[in-house]
Structure formats: C-alpha cells, structure tokens
Amino acid sequence: MSQFDGKMKTMDWTKLPTYPAPPATTPPGSSPWVDPSKYFDELPVVMKRVPPMAGEESLYKLIGSVLDAATKDPEIM
C-alpha cells in the first residue's frame, strides 16, 4: 500500500530470480503412493473407510458402479 499512488505501474517479470526445480524422485506421470496393479483392489477399501461428505453421495455411488463393473470385467480393470 505504501507504493500506491493511483497510477498504473508495470513490472518486468523477467528480472525475477529463478530457482531450479527439485530433482524428480519418480518417473514422469506416476505417483509414489499409487500402485496401478493394486488400484482396483485398494480403492474399494478406502471408499468404505472414508464416508462421503455432504453432497458427495452421488459421486460415491458413481465410483462404486465403476468399481463393480471393474470386478466383473477385467478389461475395465
């Protein structure tokens, strides 16, 4: 606020310092906590342990229907 004088100001963003990104610890596109081979085995357990918040009931039903379909069809899984 101390610099406000009612006049338009410009900023040269190219002069800001840059910092290198931290080194990647996992391959691109993957998360260290998700094992794709166990996804459809573990997600139903998590969904049962974590109750839906208000308004999420229909989302939980949708996810449940996908999980049910995945148990019946290996191609979906």
C-alpha positions as CSV (number, residue, x, y, z in Angstrom):
1,M,0.0,0.0,0.0
2,S,2.9,2.4,0.6
3,Q,3.7,2.3,-3.1
4,F,0.1,3.0,-4.2
5,D,-0.3,6.4,-5.9
6,G,-3.2,5.8,-8.1
7,K,-1.1,5.5,-11.3
8,M,-0.7,2.4,-13.4
9,K,2.6,0.5,-12.8
10,T,4.4,-2.1,-14.9
11,M,6.6,-4.9,-13.7
12,D,9.4,-6.6,-15.7
13,W,8.7,-10.2,-14.6
14,T,11.8,-11.4,-16.5
15,K,14.1,-9.9,-13.8
16,L,12.7,-12.0,-11.0
17,P,15.1,-14.6,-9.6
18,T,14.6,-18.2,-10.9
19,Y,15.1,-21.3,-8.8
20,P,15.7,-24.7,-10.2
21,A,13.0,-27.4,-9.8
22,P,13.8,-30.1,-7.3
23,P,15.0,-33.4,-8.9
24,A,12.3,-35.8,-9.8
25,T,12.1,-38.8,-7.5
26,T,9.5,-40.7,-9.5
27,P,9.1,-41.3,-13.2
28,P,7.1,-38.7,-15.0
29,G,3.4,-39.3,-14.8
30,S,3.5,-41.6,-11.8
31,S,2.9,-41.1,-8.1
32,P,4.9,-42.9,-5.5
33,W,1.8,-43.8,-3.5
34,V,-0.3,-45.4,-6.2
35,D,0.5,-48.9,-7.4
36,P,-1.6,-49.3,-10.6
37,S,-1.7,-53.1,-10.2
38,K,-3.4,-52.8,-6.8
39,Y,-5.6,-49.8,-7.6
40,F,-8.9,-51.6,-8.0
41,D,-8.1,-53.8,-5.0
42,E,-7.4,-51.0,-2.6
43,L,-9.8,-48.3,-3.7
44,P,-13.0,-50.1,-2.6
45,V,-11.4,-50.5,0.9
46,V,-10.6,-46.8,1.0
47,M,-14.1,-45.8,-0.2
48,K,-15.7,-47.8,2.6
49,R,-13.4,-46.4,5.3
50,V,-13.9,-42.7,4.2
51,P,-17.5,-41.6,4.4
52,P,-18.8,-39.2,1.8
53,M,-19.1,-35.6,2.8
54,A,-22.3,-33.7,2.3
55,G,-23.1,-33.6,-1.4
56,E,-20.6,-36.4,-2.3
57,E,-23.1,-39.3,-2.0
58,S,-23.8,-39.4,-5.8
59,L,-20.1,-39.3,-6.6
60,Y,-19.5,-42.2,-4.2
61,K,-22.3,-44.2,-6.0
62,L,-20.8,-43.4,-9.4
63,I,-17.3,-44.5,-8.2
64,G,-18.9,-47.6,-6.7
65,S,-20.6,-48.5,-10.0
66,V,-17.2,-48.2,-11.8
67,L,-15.6,-50.5,-9.2
68,D,-18.4,-53.0,-9.5
69,A,-18.0,-53.0,-13.3
70,A,-14.3,-53.4,-12.9
71,T,-14.7,-56.5,-10.7
72,K,-16.9,-58.1,-13.4
73,D,-14.8,-57.1,-16.5
74,P,-11.0,-57.5,-16.5
75,E,-10.8,-55.1,-19.4
76,I,-12.3,-52.3,-17.4
77,M,-10.0,-53.2,-14.5
